[in-house]
Amino acid sequence: MSHWYEGKHCDVCDIVLRRARLFGKPPRLVAPDGSTRDVSYVDAARADELRASHGLVCGSCYLNRFGDVLTAVRRRAESPPTS
């Protein structure tokens, strides 16, 4: 299983993401429409493609502040990239 997200940062709290332990809270990808996907089910080959349009949040932010996370991720997805 790929752990492509290790070393990347949560879009909300900026914590460095690590592999979730057994019974831990895995990071999630959040789509602009608010749907989420556990990163464990995302193939490393598709990770860069999905990161271009999805937010990446740690398990704590997903569980503790899901409404705030969605707002932040939607703003990120809607704002044009800065150079």
TORMAR-750954 format. One line per field, with one value per atom (N, C-alpha, C, O): residue number from 0; residue in three letters; atom name; y negated, z, x. Coordinates in Angstrom, 1 decimal. Each point is the difference from the previous one (the first is absolute). Layout:
<nodes>
i (NUM / ...)
aa (ala / ...)
at (CA / ...)
v (Y / ...)
w (Z / ...)
u (X / ...)
</nodes>
This chain:
<nodes>
i (0 / 0 / 0 / 0 / 1 / 1 / 1 / 1 / 2 / 2 / 2 / 2 / 3 / 3 / 3 / 3 / 4 / 4 / 4 / 4 / 5 / 5 / 5 / 5 / 6 / 6 / 6 / 6 / 7 / 7 / 7 / 7 / 8 / 8 / 8 / 8 / 9 / 9 / 9 / 9 / 10 / 10 / 10 / 10 / 11 / 11 / 11 / 11 / 12 / 12 / 12 / 12 / 13 / 13 / 13 / 13 / 14 / 14 / 14 / 14 / 15 / 15 / 15 / 15 / 16 / 16 / 16 / 16 / 17 / 17 / 17 / 17 / 18 / 18 / 18 / 18 / 19 / 19 / 19 / 19 / 20 / 20 / 20 / 20 / 21 / 21 / 21 / 21 / 22 / 22 / 22 / 22 / 23 / 23 / 23 / 23 / 24 / 24 / 24 / 24 / 25 / 25 / 25 / 25 / 26 / 26 / 26 / 26 / 27 / 27 / 27 / 27 / 28 / 28 / 28 / 28 / 29 / 29 / 29 / 29 / 30 / 30 / 30 / 30 / 31 / 31 / 31 / 31 / 32 / 32 / 32 / 32 / 33 / 33 / 33 / 33 / 34 / 34 / 34 / 34 / 35 / 35 / 35 / 35 / 36 / 36 / 36 / 36 / 37 / 37 / 37 / 37 / 38 / 38 / 38 / 38 / 39 / 39 / 39 / 39 / 40 / 40 / 40 / 40 / 41 / 41 / 41 / 41 / 42 / 42 / 42 / 42 / 43 / 43 / 43 / 43 / 44 / 44 / 44 / 44 / 45 / 45 / 45 / 45 / 46 / 46 / 46 / 46 / 47 / 47 / 47 / 47 / 48 / 48 / 48 / 48 / 49 / 49 / 49 / 49 / 50 / 50 / 50 / 50 / 51 / 51 / 51 / 51 / 52 / 52 / 52 / 52 / 53 / 53 / 53 / 53 / 54 / 54 / 54 / 54 / 55 / 55 / 55 / 55 / 56 / 56 / 56 / 56 / 57 / 57 / 57 / 57 / 58 / 58 / 58 / 58 / 59 / 59 / 59 / 59 / 60 / 60 / 60 / 60 / 61 / 61 / 61 / 61 / 62 / 62 / 62 / 62 / 63 / 63 / 63 / 63 / 64 / 64 / 64 / 64 / 65 / 65 / 65 / 65 / 66 / 66 / 66 / 66 / 67 / 67 / 67 / 67 / 68 / 68 / 68 / 68 / 69 / 69 / 69 / 69 / 70 / 70 / 70 / 70 / 71 / 71 / 71 / 71 / 72 / 72 / 72 / 72 / 73 / 73 / 73 / 73 / 74 / 74 / 74 / 74 / 75 / 75 / 75 / 75 / 76 / 76 / 76 / 76 / 77 / 77 / 77 / 77 / 78 / 78 / 78 / 78 / 79 / 79 / 79 / 79 / 80 / 80 / 80 / 80 / 81 / 81 / 81 / 81 / 82 / 82 / 82 / 82)
aa (met / met / met / met / ser / ser / ser / ser / his / his / his / his / trp / trp / trp / trp / tyr / tyr / tyr / tyr / glu / glu / glu / glu / gly / gly / gly / gly / lys / lys / lys / lys / his / his / his / his / cys / cys / cys / cys / asp / asp / asp / asp / val / val / val / val / cys / cys / cys / cys / asp / asp / asp / asp / ile / ile / ile / ile / val / val / val / val / leu / leu / leu / leu / arg / arg / arg / arg / arg / arg / arg / arg / ala / ala / ala / ala / arg / arg / arg / arg / leu / leu / leu / leu / phe / phe / phe / phe / gly / gly / gly / gly / lys / lys / lys / lys / pro / pro / pro / pro / pro / pro / pro / pro / arg / arg / arg / arg / leu / leu / leu / leu / val / val / val / val / ala / ala / ala / ala / pro / pro / pro / pro / asp / asp / asp / asp / gly / gly / gly / gly / ser / ser / ser / ser / thr / thr / thr / thr / arg / arg / arg / arg / asp / asp / asp / asp / val / val / val / val / ser / ser / ser / ser / tyr / tyr / tyr / tyr / val / val / val / val / asp / asp / asp / asp / ala / ala / ala / ala / ala / ala / ala / ala / arg / arg / arg / arg / ala / ala / ala / ala / asp / asp / asp / asp / glu / glu / glu / glu / leu / leu / leu / leu / arg / arg / arg / arg / ala / ala / ala / ala / ser / ser / ser / ser / his / his / his / his / gly / gly / gly / gly / leu / leu / leu / leu / val / val / val / val / cys / cys / cys / cys / gly / gly / gly / gly / ser / ser / ser / ser / cys / cys / cys / cys / tyr / tyr / tyr / tyr / leu / leu / leu / leu / asn / asn / asn / asn / arg / arg / arg / arg / phe / phe / phe / phe / gly / gly / gly / gly / asp / asp / asp / asp / val / val / val / val / leu / leu / leu / leu / thr / thr / thr / thr / ala / ala / ala / ala / val / val / val / val / arg / arg / arg / arg / arg / arg / arg / arg / arg / arg / arg / arg / ala / ala / ala / ala / glu / glu / glu / glu / ser / ser / ser / ser / pro / pro / pro / pro / pro / pro / pro / pro / thr / thr / thr / thr / ser / ser / ser / ser)
at (N / CA / C / O / N / CA / C / O / N / CA / C / O / N / CA / C / O / N / CA / C / O / N / CA / C / O / N / CA / C / O / N / CA / C / O / N / CA / C / O / N / CA / C / O / N / CA / C / O / N / CA / C / O / N / CA / C / O / N / CA / C / O / N / CA / C / O / N / CA / C / O / N / CA / C / O / N / CA / C / O / N / CA / C / O / N / CA / C / O / N / CA / C / O / N / CA / C / O / N / CA / C / O / N / CA / C / O / N / CA / C / O / N / CA / C / O / N / CA / C / O / N / CA / C / O / N / CA / C / O / N / CA / C / O / N / CA / C / O / N / CA / C / O / N / CA / C / O / N / CA / C / O / N / CA / C / O / N / CA / C / O / N / CA / C / O / N / CA / C / O / N / CA / C / O / N / CA / C / O / N / CA / C / O / N / CA / C / O / N / CA / C / O / N / CA / C / O / N / CA / C / O / N / CA / C / O / N / CA / C / O / N / CA / C / O / N / CA / C / O / N / CA / C / O / N / CA / C / O / N / CA / C / O / N / CA / C / O / N / CA / C / O / N / CA / C / O / N / CA / C / O / N / CA / C / O / N / CA / C / O / N / CA / C / O / N / CA / C / O / N / CA / C / O / N / CA / C / O / N / CA / C / O / N / CA / C / O / N / CA / C / O / N / CA / C / O / N / CA / C / O / N / CA / C / O / N / CA / C / O / N / CA / C / O / N / CA / C / O / N / CA / C / O / N / CA / C / O / N / CA / C / O / N / CA / C / O / N / CA / C / O / N / CA / C / O / N / CA / C / O / N / CA / C / O / N / CA / C / O / N / CA / C / O / N / CA / C / O / N / CA / C / O)
v (1.2 / -1.2 / -1.2 / -0.1 / -0.9 / -1.2 / -1.0 / -0.1 / -0.6 / -1.1 / -1.3 / -0.7 / 0.4 / -1.2 / -1.3 / -1.0 / 0.9 / -1.2 / -0.3 / -1.1 / 2.1 / -0.2 / -1.2 / 0.0 / -0.9 / -1.1 / -1.3 / -1.1 / 1.3 / -1.1 / -0.7 / 0.6 / -1.7 / -0.8 / -0.1 / 0.0 / 0.0 / -0.2 / -1.4 / -1.0 / 0.8 / -1.3 / -0.9 / -1.2 / 1.8 / -0.9 / -0.3 / -1.2 / 2.2 / -0.2 / 0.0 / -0.3 / 0.7 / 0.0 / 1.1 / -0.1 / 1.0 / 1.1 / 0.9 / 0.2 / 0.3 / 1.0 / 1.3 / 0.6 / -0.1 / 1.3 / 1.2 / 0.0 / 0.9 / 1.3 / 1.1 / -0.2 / 1.4 / 1.2 / 0.2 / -0.1 / 0.3 / 0.3 / 1.3 / 1.0 / -1.0 / 1.2 / 0.9 / -0.5 / 1.7 / 0.9 / -0.7 / -0.5 / 0.3 / -0.7 / -1.5 / -0.6 / 0.1 / -1.4 / -0.7 / 0.7 / -2.0 / -0.8 / -0.3 / -0.9 / 1.6 / -0.3 / -1.4 / -0.5 / -0.1 / -1.2 / 0.2 / 1.1 / -2.2 / 0.1 / -1.0 / -1.1 / 1.5 / -1.0 / -0.5 / 0.7 / -2.0 / -0.6 / -0.7 / -0.9 / 1.3 / -0.5 / -1.4 / -0.3 / -0.5 / -1.3 / 0.1 / -0.9 / 2.0 / 0.2 / 0.5 / 0.1 / 0.1 / 0.4 / 1.5 / 0.4 / 0.4 / 1.4 / 0.3 / -0.7 / 1.8 / 0.3 / 1.4 / 0.8 / -0.6 / 1.4 / 0.2 / -0.8 / 2.0 / 0.4 / 0.2 / 0.6 / -1.2 / 0.0 / 1.4 / 0.3 / 0.6 / 1.4 / 0.7 / 1.0 / -1.5 / 0.6 / -0.8 / 0.3 / -1.2 / -0.8 / 0.6 / 0.0 / 0.4 / 0.5 / -1.1 / -1.1 / 1.4 / -1.1 / -0.6 / -1.1 / 1.9 / -0.5 / -1.1 / -0.8 / 0.8 / -1.0 / -1.1 / -1.0 / 1.1 / -1.0 / -1.4 / -0.9 / 0.7 / -1.3 / -0.6 / -1.2 / 2.0 / -0.4 / -0.5 / -1.1 / 1.9 / -0.4 / -1.2 / -0.8 / 0.7 / -1.1 / -1.4 / -1.0 / 1.0 / -1.2 / -0.6 / -1.2 / 2.1 / -0.5 / 0.3 / -0.5 / 1.3 / 0.4 / -0.6 / -0.2 / 0.0 / -0.4 / 1.3 / 1.1 / -1.3 / 1.2 / -0.5 / -1.0 / 1.8 / -0.4 / 1.2 / 1.1 / -1.4 / 1.0 / 0.6 / -0.6 / 1.8 / 0.6 / -0.8 / 0.0 / -0.7 / -0.8 / -1.2 / -0.2 / -0.5 / -1.1 / 0.6 / -0.7 / 1.8 / 0.6 / 0.3 / -0.3 / 0.9 / 0.4 / -1.1 / -0.1 / -0.8 / -1.1 / -1.2 / -0.6 / 0.2 / -1.3 / 0.2 / -0.8 / 1.8 / 0.3 / -1.2 / -0.2 / -0.5 / -1.1 / -1.1 / -0.6 / 0.3 / -1.0 / 0.5 / -0.8 / 2.1 / 0.6 / -0.2 / -0.4 / 0.7 / -0.1 / -1.4 / -0.2 / -0.7 / -1.4 / -0.4 / -0.7 / 1.1 / -0.4 / 0.7 / -0.6 / 1.9 / 0.7 / -0.6 / -0.1 / -0.2 / -0.6 / -1.3 / -0.3 / -0.5 / -1.3 / 0.2 / -0.6 / 1.6 / 0.4 / 0.4 / -0.4 / 1.3 / 0.5 / -1.1 / 0.1 / -1.1 / -1.0 / -1.1 / -0.7 / 0.5 / -1.1 / 0.4 / 1.1 / -2.0 / 0.4 / 0.1 / -0.7 / 1.6 / 0.1 / -1.2 / -0.7 / 0.4 / -1.2 / 0.4 / 1.1 / -1.9 / 0.3 / -0.7 / 0.2)
w (0.0 / 0.0 / 0.0 / 0.7 / -1.5 / -0.1 / 1.1 / 0.4 / 0.1 / 1.0 / -0.6 / 0.5 / -1.7 / -0.8 / 0.8 / -0.3 / 1.2 / 0.7 / 1.2 / 0.5 / -0.1 / 1.0 / -0.3 / -1.1 / 2.1 / -0.2 / -0.6 / 0.0 / -0.5 / -0.5 / 1.2 / 1.1 / -1.3 / 1.1 / -0.1 / -1.1 / 2.3 / 0.0 / -0.4 / 0.4 / -1.3 / -0.5 / 1.0 / -0.2 / 1.4 / 1.0 / 1.1 / 0.3 / 0.3 / 1.2 / -0.3 / 0.9 / -2.1 / -0.5 / 0.7 / -0.1 / 0.8 / 0.6 / -1.1 / -1.1 / 1.3 / -0.9 / 0.1 / 1.1 / -2.2 / 0.0 / 0.1 / -0.7 / 1.4 / 0.2 / -0.2 / -0.1 / -0.1 / -0.2 / 1.3 / 1.1 / -1.3 / 1.1 / 0.6 / -0.7 / 2.0 / 0.8 / 0.0 / -0.4 / 0.8 / 0.1 / 0.8 / 1.1 / -1.5 / 0.7 / 0.0 / 0.8 / -1.5 / -0.1 / -0.9 / -0.6 / 0.4 / -0.8 / -1.3 / 0.0 / -1.1 / -1.2 / -0.6 / 0.2 / -0.9 / -0.7 / -1.1 / -0.4 / 0.0 / -1.0 / -1.1 / 0.2 / -1.4 / -1.1 / 0.0 / 0.1 / -0.3 / 0.0 / -1.4 / -0.4 / -0.3 / -1.3 / 0.1 / 1.1 / -2.1 / 0.0 / 0.3 / 0.6 / -0.9 / 0.3 / 1.5 / 0.4 / 0.3 / 1.4 / 0.3 / 1.2 / -2.2 / 0.2 / 0.4 / -0.4 / 1.2 / 0.5 / -0.4 / -0.3 / 0.4 / -0.4 / 0.9 / 0.2 / 0.5 / 0.8 / -0.9 / -1.1 / 1.4 / -0.8 / -0.2 / -0.9 / 1.8 / -0.1 / -1.3 / -0.5 / 0.0 / -1.2 / -1.3 / -1.1 / 1.2 / -1.2 / -0.4 / 0.7 / -2.0 / -0.6 / -0.1 / -0.4 / 0.6 / -0.1 / -1.4 / -0.2 / -0.8 / -1.4 / -0.2 / -0.9 / 1.6 / -0.1 / 1.0 / -0.1 / 1.0 / 1.2 / -0.5 / 0.4 / -1.3 / -0.5 / -0.7 / 0.1 / -0.9 / -0.8 / 1.0 / -0.2 / 1.2 / 1.0 / 0.8 / 0.4 / 0.0 / 0.8 / -0.7 / 0.7 / -2.0 / -0.8 / 0.3 / -0.1 / 0.4 / 0.2 / 1.3 / 0.3 / 0.5 / 1.4 / 1.1 / -0.2 / 1.3 / 1.2 / 0.7 / -0.2 / 1.0 / 0.8 / 1.4 / 0.4 / 0.5 / 1.4 / 0.9 / -0.4 / 1.5 / 1.0 / 0.6 / -0.1 / 0.7 / 0.6 / 1.1 / 0.2 / 0.6 / 1.1 / -0.5 / 0.5 / -1.5 / -0.6 / -0.6 / 0.1 / -0.8 / -0.6 / 1.1 / -0.2 / 1.3 / 1.0 / 0.9 / 0.3 / 0.0 / 1.0 / -0.6 / 0.7 / -1.9 / -0.5 / -1.5 / -0.8 / 0.5 / -1.3 / -0.8 / -1.2 / 1.8 / -0.7 / -0.3 / -1.1 / 2.0 / -0.2 / -1.1 / -0.9 / 0.9 / -1.0 / -1.4 / -0.9 / 0.8 / -1.3 / -0.5 / -1.2 / 2.0 / -0.4 / -0.5 / -1.0 / 1.8 / -0.4 / -1.3 / -0.9 / 0.7 / -1.2 / -1.2 / -1.1 / 1.3 / -1.1 / -0.5 / -1.1 / 2.1 / -0.3 / -0.8 / -1.0 / 1.5 / -0.7 / -1.4 / -1.0 / 0.8 / -1.3 / -1.0 / -1.2 / 1.8 / -0.8 / -0.4 / -1.0 / 1.8 / -0.2 / -1.0 / 0.0 / -0.9 / -1.1 / 0.7 / 0.9 / -1.4 / 0.5 / -0.2 / -1.0 / 2.0 / -0.1 / -0.4 / 0.4 / -1.2 / -0.5 / 0.8 / -0.3)
u (0.8 / -0.8 / 0.9 / 1.0 / -1.4 / 0.8 / -0.4 / -1.1 / 2.1 / -0.2 / 0.5 / 0.8 / -1.3 / 0.4 / -0.2 / 0.7 / -1.5 / -0.4 / 1.0 / 0.0 / 0.9 / 0.9 / 1.0 / 0.5 / -0.4 / 0.9 / -0.7 / 0.5 / -1.8 / -0.7 / -0.7 / 0.0 / -0.6 / -0.6 / -1.5 / -0.6 / -0.1 / -1.4 / -0.3 / 0.7 / -1.7 / -0.4 / -0.6 / 0.0 / -0.4 / -0.6 / 0.9 / 0.2 / 0.4 / 0.9 / 1.5 / 0.8 / -0.5 / 1.4 / 0.9 / 1.2 / -1.8 / 0.8 / 0.5 / -0.6 / 1.8 / 0.6 / -0.7 / -0.2 / -0.3 / -0.8 / 0.9 / 1.1 / -1.5 / 0.7 / -1.0 / -1.2 / 1.8 / -0.8 / -0.9 / 0.5 / -1.8 / -0.9 / 0.3 / 0.3 / -0.3 / 0.2 / -1.3 / -1.0 / 1.1 / -1.1 / -1.1 / 0.4 / -1.6 / -1.1 / 0.3 / -0.7 / 1.6 / 0.3 / -1.0 / -0.9 / 1.1 / -0.9 / 0.8 / 0.9 / -1.2 / 0.8 / -0.3 / -1.2 / 2.1 / -0.3 / -1.1 / -0.3 / -0.3 / -1.1 / 0.3 / 0.5 / -0.9 / -0.1 / -1.4 / -1.0 / 0.8 / -1.3 / -0.2 / 0.8 / -1.8 / -0.3 / -0.7 / -0.5 / 0.6 / -0.7 / -1.5 / -0.6 / 0.0 / -1.4 / -0.3 / -1.1 / 2.2 / -0.1 / 0.1 / 0.0 / -0.1 / 0.2 / 1.4 / 1.0 / -0.8 / 1.3 / 0.4 / -0.8 / 2.1 / 0.6 / 1.2 / 0.9 / -0.9 / 1.1 / 1.2 / -0.1 / 1.3 / 1.1 / 0.6 / 0.7 / -1.1 / 0.5 / -0.5 / 0.6 / -1.7 / -0.6 / 0.4 / -0.6 / 1.5 / 0.4 / 1.4 / 0.9 / -0.9 / 1.2 / 1.0 / -0.3 / 1.6 / 1.0 / 0.1 / 0.4 / -0.8 / 0.1 / -1.1 / 0.2 / -1.2 / -1.1 / 0.1 / -0.7 / 1.6 / 0.1 / 0.3 / -0.7 / 1.6 / 0.3 / -1.2 / -0.3 / -0.3 / -1.2 / -1.1 / -0.6 / 0.3 / -1.0 / 0.4 / -0.9 / 2.2 / 0.4 / -0.2 / -0.1 / 0.1 / -0.2 / -1.4 / -0.2 / -0.8 / -1.4 / -0.5 / -1.1 / 1.7 / -0.5 / 0.9 / 1.2 / -1.8 / 0.7 / 0.5 / -0.6 / 1.6 / 0.6 / -0.1 / 0.7 / -1.4 / -0.2 / 0.4 / -0.2 / 0.7 / 0.4 / -1.3 / -1.1 / 1.2 / -1.1 / -0.7 / -1.2 / 2.1 / -0.6 / -0.8 / -1.1 / 1.6 / -0.8 / -1.3 / -1.1 / 1.2 / -1.2 / -1.1 / -1.1 / 1.6 / -1.0 / -0.4 / -1.2 / 2.1 / -0.3 / -0.7 / -0.8 / 1.2 / -0.4 / -0.5 / 0.4 / -1.2 / -0.3 / -0.6 / 0.3 / -1.2 / -0.6 / 1.0 / 0.0 / 0.9 / 1.0 / 1.0 / 0.4 / -0.1 / 0.9 / -0.6 / 0.7 / -2.0 / -0.6 / 0.0 / 0.3 / -0.5 / 0.0 / 1.4 / 0.1 / 0.9 / 1.4 / 0.4 / 0.6 / -1.0 / 0.4 / -0.8 / 0.6 / -1.8 / -0.8 / 0.6 / 0.2 / 0.2 / 0.7 / 1.3 / 0.3 / 0.5 / 1.2 / -0.2 / 0.7 / -1.7 / -0.4 / -0.5 / 0.2 / -0.9 / -0.6 / 1.0 / -0.2 / 1.2 / 0.9 / 1.0 / 0.5 / -0.1 / 1.0 / 1.3 / 0.3 / 0.6 / 1.3 / 0.8 / -0.1 / 0.9 / 0.9 / 1.4 / 0.5 / 0.1 / 1.3 / 1.1 / 1.2)
</nodes>
